[in-house]
Every structure is written in structure tokens, then in C-alpha cells.
């Protein structure tokens, strides 16, 4: 029975969060020519924050925020390359790209010449 109560209260909270978000969006659009953009943006950000706060009280909302916290923990574990490593890797990619481009140019020129030679031979018969 508690699961049904939790589920129905979650539905009410989701609807309330959607209404708050919708009201924020409506206010942002409605006051377009009447107020400064900064005030409209602050109102919209406040509405989004309030809607997120309401949604965080639901079961799925708590799970979602827990997932975001776990992702942030994993992001902090990433070892980012140094500036020197980034420059060296970029240089390697550029050199390999140029070398492959030169090889493809040589192959294209050779095969194009071969096809022109074959077509020219076939015309002589």
C-alpha cells in the first residue's frame, strides 16, 4: 500500500514540477517585449531550479540525482592529458594525415595514369 501512495504522490509532484516549468517558460515568452532580458532569464532559471527541486523529491528524481553525483565522482577520476601530451598527439595526427594524403595522391595518380594508358591502348586496336 505504501508503494501506491509513493507512486501517486510522485505523480502529483511530477505534475507540479511540469506546471512550474511551464509557468516559467510561459513567463519568459510572455514578457519578451516588456521587461529586460536579464530579469526574464533569472525568472526562467528560478523556475527551472524550483521544478528540479520538486522533481528531486520523487523516487525517480532521487535516483536521477544520485546517478549525476556518481557520474561526477567518475569524472573526477579521469586523468586528463598534459598540454605537452595534447600537442604531441595533435602533431602525430597531423603528420599521419599528411603522409596518408600523399600516399593516396600517389596511388590516385598512378591508377589514373594506368587507366588512361589502358584506354589509350584499347583505342589503337
N, C-alpha and C positions, 0 to 999 in steps of 0.2 A: 504494500500500500504506500510505503514511503517513496518508492520509485515512481509511482504515478504522480504523487504530489510534487516531487522534484521535477518530473517531466513537464507537468502543467505549469509550474512556476517558471521553469526555463522558457517555455513558450511565451509566457507573458513578458518575461524580461527581454527576450529577443524582439518581440513586437515593440516594446517600449524603446529599445535601442534603435530599431529601424525608424520609429517615429521621430526620435530626437535627431538622428542623422538626416532624415528627410526634411525636418524643420530647418536644420542648419543649411542644407543645400537650397531650400526654397528662399530662406532669408538672404543668402548670398546672391541669388539671381534677382530676387525682388527689389533689393536696394541697390541695384547696379548703378543707376544714374543719380541716386540721391545722397549717398554717403561716400566717404573716402574708401579707397580700396583696402587700406590697412585695417580699418575697422571691420570691413566685411570679411577679410581673411582671418582676423583674430576671432571673430564670431564663428566662422566655419571651423577653425581649429579647435575652439572650445567645444563646439557641438560634437565633433569627431571624438575628442577626448572623453566627453561625457558619455557618448554612446559606447565607446570602448570600455569605460569603467562599468557601465551597466552590463555589457556583454561578458565582462570578466567574472561576473557573479554566477554565470551559468556553468553547468558541468563541462560543456564543450569549450566554453571560454577559458575556464581554468586549465583545461588540457592544452589549449592553444598557446596560452601564455607560458605554461611550463615548457612546451616544445621550443618556443622562442628563446627562453632562458638557456635551454640545453644547447641550442644552436650557437648562442653567443659564447658559451663555455668552450665549445669545439672550435669556434673561430679564433678564440684567444690562444689555442694550442698550435695554430698554424705557424710554421717558421717561414717568414717572408724572406725572399732573396735580398741580398745587399744591392746597393746601387751598382757596384762593380760587377757583380754576377749578372745583373739585368743587362748592363751594357755589353758584356762579353757574349751573352746568349743572343742578344739582338744582332750583334756583329756576325756571329756564326750563321744565323738565319739569313742575313743579307748576302753573305758570301756564297752560301749554298744556293740561294735563289739565283744569283748571277751565274754561277757555274752551270746550274741546270738550264738556265735560259740560253747560255752559249752552246751547250750540248744539243739542245732542241733546235737551235738555229742551224747548227752544222748538219744535223740529221735532216732537217727540212730542205736545206739547200741541196744536199746530196740526193735525197729521194726525188726532189723536184727535177734536178738535172737528169737523173736516171729515167724518170718518166718522159721528159722531153726527148731524150735520146731514143728511147724505145718507140715513141710516137713518130719521131723523125725517121727511124729505120723502117717502120711499117709503111710509111708513105712512099718509100723508094721502090718497093716491090711492085 
